[in-house]
Each structure stands twice: as structure tokens, then as C-alpha cells.
Amino acid sequence: MNEMNNDNFTLRGNIKFYFVLISLVAICIRLLSFPKVFFDNTVHPIGFDSYYHLRRIQFTTTHFPENVKFDTYINFPYGFEVGWPPLYDQVVSFFALIVGFGSPDTLTVELTAVFFPVLLGILTFIPLYFLVSKIFNKDVALISIGILAILPSHIKQSLFGYSDHHVAEILLLTASYAFFVAALKLSGNDHLLSVNTKKMHFEDFFTKPLMYAVCAGILLAVSLLTWIGSPIFIGLIAIYAFIQFTLDIKENNISGPTTIISSVTLLVTLILIIPFVVKEVRPGLEMSPMFLSWFQVSFVTFVIIAVFILSFISSLVKNKKIVWWYYPLLIFILVIIGIFLVKIISPSLYYPIISGFTYLGGSGEILRTISEAQPLFFDTGNRFTLSPVWYNFTFSFFYSYMGICNFYKKCGKRTLPTRNCVFFGLDHCHFFTHHLTEAFYVYSFN
């Protein structure tokens, strides 16, 4: 398996031709719903949520950049606090204003809204290509976007007429991971790992790696303003850091680059979201995980502190030459203690985090009414089934496990760089946390 040595995000020769060809095919597939969505000079969106997004988009277009926070049309006659972050609808409204030269009519706004998912879906090919290129090579990356182009689950979310924010989640989180992985790859080059981090020249490290880390942080901040579940993916950075620190202790590698890249990414995210939280926070919902609130700020701060603690303890274990497996054992004990301390010191942070894990576990009455939150392997009667997997991912899901086993077999035999194995594991978490990122399993074709 050859790695991609080119650090620049460029397309050359036949790669560019095939990339464009795949993109055109993907656009044609996603526009097949055009006759169903647009007829009689009227737009008929696909899905229930699309209609509500159109309502918010129409309101924002008229009162830009304001958005619907409290909707009197829901839960009549009491009204309801709207929990969706505003950025997706604001961006669509912004484009509608451009297309309509500042005063778009209703049809212009609706056509912009129903075409926008197609645009975001195709744009996802770019970060996916470079993400896979950084971990594997150009050939695997090209196969990746080819499968994403025809993957039923992604087609559904980026279909013409499906004006929902899910496709934006995929684009933003894939792009943020692409920059994060690129930053780690560049900061982990041999000439950097061969020296002590304290003696590392700033001009060697704080160039492209830092730039990519900042970009990853910006995109993670944007994702927090787009999807309420984005803290899940920010938490994965801490999980990655823990795994990488453990492997660094075992293999006697330095962990400075991982600490710096992770902390810079998270700090940028934290700095950018604070002004928006100040503007969007609502009385009585200051720490709610289901709304844009101080919960997101607290959570990102908590993850930053966690990364620094993980780094400090790993350095201590290395310096004391303690057996490597003591590190994960010690971290596990500290996590248990930390959970109890958070519960005592800050219940307002503890209970939203626990409710988030409960949400991921699939419990709760509300989840049963949300189609995209249904279990992947069980139907509404709690009976095991492979139907959702087949209809969403077809053969790619089943083939992927052969590739996964083969990949980790190579990792175990040290025929692949350890850092690549951890990157792949990070994308595993990405995959399992959100069903729509299943395209990353195209690595199985390598």
C-alpha cells in the first residue's frame, strides 16, 4: 500500500478528468428527482423536515440574518423553542438573496433551497478525496468518491428537493477531519519526530500543520452552528489523542505534534463559537445540549483540558519509564473519578453530557419518531434486520468488513504506519457515529 507523499491538495492528469466525470455523474443522479420536485411552476420538497427548513429559509431571507427561534405554529397554542442551529438556513438564504439580486421572490428562494443539497453533496467529494489520499493513496481516494457518488444513503441526503441540513453535516465534518488529518500527517513527518518538541524550530512546525489545524477548527465551529450533534465529533478528537498517546508510549515516540495540533484545532473552535453563543443563547436554556448554548462552549473547553491532561500524564509515564499499559489503566480510573467530580461540581454540565450518551444509546420517546435516529440493525418492533443496511449502503457495507480486517491485520504486522491505523480508527468512529459517512469504508477496496 503506497502512501500519498504529496502534501499539496492538487489534482493532476487523469485524476482530474475522473474526478470531474464522477462529479458530473453524481449531479445527474441527484437531479433525477427534478420532475417530481418541480412541476406546474411549483416546488414540492422531499421529506417533512424540508418543508420546515423552507419556512425558516423564507423567514431568514426576508429578515436576514435573523432566524426563527420561537415558532408559534408548533405546539399550538403554546409555541415551541426551535433547537436547530441557524447557520444552514442562513447560508441558503444568503445564496437566495444573491440569486435574486437582493429581493428574491418565493419561487427563487425555494429553487435555491432544493438545489443547495446537490451542491453540498458534490462539494463533499473534495475533502473526502484528500482525506483518503492522506491516509492511503490517490487510487483509493478516487474509488472513495466514486462509491460516495452512487451510495444510496448519500444520494438521499443530497438529492434535489431534499432541503435538509444533514448533507451539510457530512461536508463540514469530512472537511474538518481532512484538515485535521493533514495537519497531523505533516507534523508527524520523520524530520519532526526525530527531534524534541521543545527544541523544534517554529518555522518547521508552525507552517502548514498549524494552518491546517486552524482550518479544521474553523470547520468544526461552523459544524456546531449547523448541527446540534457536532460535539460528538469534537469528542472523537480526545479519543484519538488518548489512543495516539498510548501508542506513542508503547513505541517510544514523542507526542508533541498530537498535543499541539489537537489543542490548536479545539482552541480555534472555542474562540469562534463564543460570539455566536452569546447572541443565540436563550433564557432558561443556557446549558441545554439540544440548543446552541453555553453547553457547547463548556464541552469544547472540557475536551481541550482533557487533551492537555492526557498529554501531561503520557509525558509523565514516559519520563518515569512506566510500563505502557499503566497509562490507559490510569486514564480509565481518572475518567471515573472525573465523572463523579463533574456531577458534584457542575451538574448543569454533567446531565447534558449523560443525556447525550443516552441519546446515542437510542433511548427516549422522541427518538422513536425520528427516522434518521432509528437503529441500523433493528426495525420498529426491535427485531434484527439487515434491510436498512442494504437499502442505504448495499454491498459496500458488507465488503467493508473484509477490508477492515485486512487493514488492521497489516497494522498488527507493522506493515503500515501506526498513525495511519489510528487515523483509520478515527474514521471508524466517524462512520459508526453518523450513518451517512459510511462512504469511508471504501478503504476496503485497497
Secondary structure, 3 states (H helix, E strand, C coil): CCCCCCCCCCCCHHHHHHHHHHHHHHHHHHCCCHHHHEECCEECCCCHHHHHHHHHHHHHHHCCCCCCCEECCCCCCCCEECCCCCHHHHHHHHHHHHHCCCCCCHHHHHHHHHHHHHHHHHHCHHHHHHHHHHHCCHHHHHHHHHHHHHCHHHHHHCCCCCCCCHHHHHHHHHHHHHHHHHHHHHHCCHHHHCCCHHHCCHHHHCCHHHHHHHHHHHHHHHHHCCCCCCHHHHHHHHHHHHHHHHHHHHHCCCCHHHHHHHHHHHHHHHHHHHHHHHHHCCCCCCCCCCCCCHHHHHHHHHHHHHHHHHHHHHHHHHHCCCCCCHHHHHHHHHHHHHHHHHHHHCHHHHHHHHHHHHHHCCCCCHHHHCHHHCCCCECCCCCECCHHHHHHHHHHHHHHHHHHHHHHHHHHCCCCCHHHHHHHHHHHHHHHHCHHHHHHHHHHHC
